[in-house]
């Protein structure tokens, strides 16, 4: 879909900072002291499993949840005690929350109406916002006459029409089918970049987070485990949790000696710093393993369990002779068949490790 260039003006995005933010629910600590700094105009994705606290962070920033302790700073001012409508924030949620009795235009105008913007200005700004998301031709329709993707675009236009300095997106694409998700994901990123709005995007989908964000914050048990660029998180995970949660990794037994990890008779360089020398778990990415010739006698022997075609690549699961299961990611022209005997070699890229659990 070709969307017109945005015409909705906005002020420069705000600097956002969470300082030791704590949130308690009836004796349960949902946030355990979250610290997060977002530069003006930056796009940050909060990534993590269900229950890790990512939506609680977003709701605390928006004002929908009162925090138990800490500070929430927007451009240097603590807004923790301010109501939602005083924080200059736009929000888009998983549920579209459109008013069914209002047209698309009326839905987009609603926030401006609450701000006492005059009718002519409301209409002009709503038209611009709808054009920005490619729905100017559907302004007279009602929510039930729109597809899910169109409804979410209306919700985005409604959030942007007030010209907020901070945009919060809470799983906005999870209810959409795969193709529409990718289209709208890319639209959100384009619009955010063009307008320069500071954006916090909550998702449990790794691909979404890695594809759109300037930086990704991985959450676990109410706190941020690691924050960095998508490339940093994938290639330099700081913990075993990040290594296994971001992308696909093969956890295998290894022995750490100095800055080298011995895995299946191969010595691999250590990524970053590791635990004390001795037994460790090493995390090997599927693309860092290749097939070699069984006939040449090189590599680690294995048997193909299943091979899956994924479009631009193929992912094959193999079982080593000791029972270990590994994934290998490779080009589609290599087509292993279940039961094939293969040999594996490791490409020598650095690997993250953690102390091996007893």
C-alpha positions in Angstrom: 0.0 0.0 0.0 1.4 3.4 -1.0 0.7 5.9 1.8 1.0 9.7 1.2 3.8 11.5 3.0 2.6 12.7 6.4 1.5 16.2 6.7 0.7 16.3 10.4 3.2 18.6 12.2 4.6 17.7 15.6 6.9 19.3 18.1 10.3 17.7 18.8 9.9 14.4 20.7 10.4 14.6 24.5 13.2 13.1 26.5 11.8 10.3 28.8 13.4 8.8 31.8 12.2 6.2 34.3 14.2 6.3 37.5 14.0 3.3 39.9 10.3 2.8 39.1 8.6 0.3 41.4 5.1 -1.0 41.1 3.4 -3.2 43.7 0.1 -5.0 43.3 -1.3 -6.4 46.6 2.0 -7.7 47.8 3.4 -8.6 44.4 6.2 -6.5 43.0 5.5 -6.1 39.3 8.3 -3.6 38.7 11.5 -4.0 40.8 13.2 -0.7 40.1 13.2 0.0 36.4 15.6 2.5 34.9 15.2 3.5 31.3 16.3 6.6 29.4 14.8 7.4 26.0 16.3 10.2 23.9 14.1 12.7 22.0 12.7 11.1 18.9 14.1 7.6 19.8 12.1 4.4 19.1 12.5 1.9 22.0 10.9 -1.5 22.0 10.1 -3.3 25.2 10.5 -7.0 24.6 9.8 -9.9 27.0 7.6 -12.8 27.9 4.1 -12.5 29.3 4.1 -11.2 32.9 7.6 -9.7 32.7 6.3 -6.1 33.4 6.6 -4.5 30.0 2.9 -3.4 29.8 3.1 -2.2 33.4 6.0 0.1 32.4 4.0 1.5 29.6 0.9 2.1 31.7 3.0 3.7 34.4 4.5 6.1 31.9 1.1 6.9 30.5 -0.4 7.6 33.9 -2.9 4.7 33.8 -1.1 3.1 36.7 0.2 4.9 39.7 3.7 3.8 40.7 4.7 2.8 44.2 8.1 4.5 44.1 10.5 6.2 41.7 10.3 9.0 39.2 8.9 9.3 35.7 10.6 12.2 33.9 9.4 13.9 30.7 11.8 16.6 29.5 13.2 16.9 33.0 9.9 17.2 34.9 8.6 14.5 37.2 5.1 13.6 35.9 4.4 10.7 38.2 1.6 12.6 40.0 0.1 14.1 36.8 -3.1 12.6 35.3 -3.1 11.0 31.9 -4.4 14.1 30.1 -1.5 16.3 31.4 1.3 14.2 30.1 1.2 15.0 26.4 1.2 11.3 25.4 -0.6 9.5 22.6 -1.5 5.8 23.1 -2.4 2.9 20.8 -3.5 -0.4 22.3 -4.0 -3.9 21.1 -7.8 -3.4 21.1 -8.7 -0.7 18.7 -11.2 0.9 21.2 -13.0 2.9 18.5 -16.4 4.3 19.3 -18.8 2.2 17.2 -21.4 5.0 16.9 -18.9 7.4 15.4 -17.5 7.6 11.9 -13.8 7.3 11.3 -13.5 11.1 11.1 -15.5 11.6 14.3 -13.3 9.0 16.1 -10.1 10.9 15.1 -11.6 14.3 16.0 -12.7 13.1 19.4 -9.5 13.9 21.3 -9.3 17.4 19.8 -12.9 18.0 20.7 -12.1 17.1 24.3 -9.3 19.7 24.1 -11.7 22.4 23.0 -10.1 22.7 19.5 -12.5 24.6 17.2 -14.4 22.6 14.6 -12.5 23.9 11.5 -9.1 23.1 13.0 -10.4 19.7 14.2 -11.5 18.8 10.8 -8.3 20.0 9.1 -6.0 18.1 11.5 -8.1 14.9 11.4 -8.0 15.0 7.6 -4.2 15.3 7.7 -3.9 12.5 10.2 -6.1 10.1 8.2 -4.2 10.9 5.0 -1.0 10.1 6.8 -2.2 6.6 7.6 -3.7 6.2 4.2 -7.4 6.3 5.2 -8.6 9.7 4.0 -11.0 8.0 1.6 -12.7 6.1 4.5 -13.5 9.0 6.7 -17.3 8.5 6.6 -17.3 4.8 7.5 -18.0 3.2 10.9 -15.7 0.8 12.7 -17.7 -2.3 11.8 -17.2 -1.5 8.1 -13.4 -1.6 8.4 -10.9 -4.4 8.5 -8.7 -5.0 11.6 -5.7 -3.3 9.9 -7.8 -0.3 9.0 -9.2 0.0 12.5 -5.7 0.0 13.9 -4.7 2.7 11.5 -7.6 4.8 12.7 -6.5 4.3 16.3 -3.0 5.4 15.2 -4.4 8.5 13.5 -6.4 9.3 16.6 -3.3 9.1 18.8 -1.2 11.3 16.4 -3.8 14.0 15.7 -3.2 15.6 19.1 0.5 16.0 18.2 1.9 14.3 21.2 5.6 14.4 22.1 5.5 10.7 23.3 3.8 7.8 21.6 3.0 4.6 23.5 2.2 1.4 21.6 1.0 -1.6 23.5 1.0 -4.8 21.4 -0.8 -2.8 18.6 -0.3 -5.5 15.9 -0.9 -8.7 17.8 -4.6 -9.0 16.6 -3.7 -8.7 12.9 -2.7 -11.4 10.4 0.9 -11.8 9.4 0.9 -9.8 6.2 -1.0 -6.8 7.6 1.2 -6.9 10.7 4.3 -6.4 8.6 2.7 -3.6 6.5 1.5 -1.7 9.5 4.7 -2.2 11.4 6.6 -0.6 8.6 4.1 2.2 8.4 4.4 2.9 12.1 8.2 3.1 11.9 8.0 5.4 8.8 5.5 7.8 10.4 7.5 7.8 13.7 10.7 8.6 11.9 9.1 11.4 9.8 7.4 13.0 12.8 10.2 12.5 15.3 8.0 11.4 18.1 9.6 9.7 21.1 8.1 6.2 21.0 7.9 3.2 23.4 6.6 0.0 21.7 5.6 -3.0 23.8 5.7 -6.4 22.1 6.4 -10.0 22.8 7.3 -10.6 19.1 11.1 -10.6 18.6 10.9 -10.0 14.9 8.8 -6.8 15.4 11.1 -5.5 18.1 14.3 -6.1 16.1 12.8 -4.8 12.9 11.6 -1.4 14.0 13.4 -0.2 17.1 16.5 2.0 17.5 17.1 0.1 20.7 15.4 -2.9 22.4 15.0 -3.4 26.1 14.6 -7.0 27.1 12.6 -7.4 30.3 12.5 -10.2 32.8 10.8 -10.5 36.2 9.9 -6.8 36.5 13.2 -5.3 35.4 15.3 -4.7 32.3 17.8 -7.5 31.7 19.6 -5.8 28.8 19.1 -2.8 26.5 20.9 -2.2 23.2 20.6 -2.0 19.5 19.0 -5.0 17.8 22.4 -6.1 16.5 24.0 -5.8 20.0 21.3 -7.9 21.6 21.5 -10.6 19.0 25.3 -10.8 18.6 26.3 -9.8 22.2 23.7 -11.1 24.7 24.7 -10.1 28.2 22.9 -13.0 29.9 21.8 -16.5 29.1 18.2 -15.3 29.2 18.8 -12.8 26.5 20.7 -15.3 24.4 17.8 -17.7 24.5 15.0 -15.2 24.2 16.3 -13.0 21.4 16.5 -15.1 18.3 17.1 -18.9 18.4 20.1 -20.4 20.2 21.3 -23.9 20.7 22.2 -24.4 24.4 24.9 -27.0 24.6 27.3 -28.3 27.3 30.8 -26.9 27.1 34.0 -26.4 29.1 35.3 -22.8 29.6 39.1 -22.5 29.7 40.4 -18.9 29.8 38.6 -17.1 26.9 37.8 -20.2 24.9 34.9 -22.6 25.2 35.4 -26.3 24.2 32.2 -27.6 22.6 32.1 -31.1 20.9 35.8 -31.1 20.4 35.9 -27.6 18.9 37.4 -24.5 20.7 35.3 -21.4 20.2 36.0 -17.9 21.4 34.1 -16.5 24.4 31.7 -13.6 23.8 32.2 -10.9 26.5 32.9 -12.1 30.0 32.0 -15.5 31.3 31.6 -17.3 34.7 34.4 -19.1 36.4 36.3 -21.6 34.4 34.8 -25.1 34.1 31.4 -26.5 33.1 29.2 -24.0 31.3 26.3 -23.8 28.9 27.2 -22.3 25.6 24.7 -20.7 23.2 25.4 -21.4 19.6 23.3 -19.6 16.9 21.8 -21.9 14.2 23.4 -19.9 11.4 26.9 -20.5 13.0 26.7 -24.2 12.3 27.2 -25.7 8.8 26.9 -29.1 7.2 30.1 -30.8 6.2 30.7 -34.1 4.4 30.3 -37.3 6.4 32.4 -39.1 3.9 35.4 -36.9 4.7 35.2 -37.9 8.3 35.2 -34.3 9.5 32.7 -32.6 11.8 30.3 -33.9 14.4 28.1 -36.7 13.1 24.4 -36.3 13.4 21.0 -37.5 12.0 18.4 -35.2 10.4 15.2 -35.1 12.4 13.2 -32.6 10.3 13.9 -29.8 7.8 11.6 -26.8 7.4 11.4 -24.4 4.4 11.1 -20.8 5.7 11.2 -18.9 2.4 14.6 -17.3 2.2 16.2 -20.0 4.3 15.8 -23.5 5.7 16.0 -24.6 9.3 17.0 -28.2 10.0 16.9 -30.0 13.3 19.5 -32.7 13.8 20.2 -35.2 16.6 23.8 -35.9 17.6 24.8 -39.4 18.4 24.7 -38.6 22.1 21.0 -37.5 21.8 21.6 -33.7 21.7 19.2 -31.8 19.4 20.5 -28.8 17.5 19.1 -26.4 14.9 21.0 -25.6 11.8 20.0 -22.6 9.6 21.2 -22.7 6.0 20.4 -21.8 2.4 17.4 -23.3 0.8 19.4 -25.2 -1.9 20.6 -27.6 0.8 17.7 -30.0 1.3 18.4 -32.5 4.0 15.9 -35.4 4.3 14.7 -36.9 7.6 17.1 -39.8 8.4 20.0 -38.4 6.4 23.4 -38.8 8.1 25.3 -35.4 8.2 28.3 -33.9 9.9 28.3 -30.5 11.6 31.1 -27.9 11.9 31.1 -24.8 13.9 32.0 -21.5 12.2 34.2 -20.2 15.0 32.1 -17.2 15.9 32.2 -16.1 19.6 29.5 -17.6 21.8 27.8 -16.5 25.0 28.0 -18.8 28.0 26.5 -19.1 31.5 27.4 -21.3 34.4 25.9 -24.8 33.9 23.0 -25.5 36.2 23.4 -28.6 38.3 
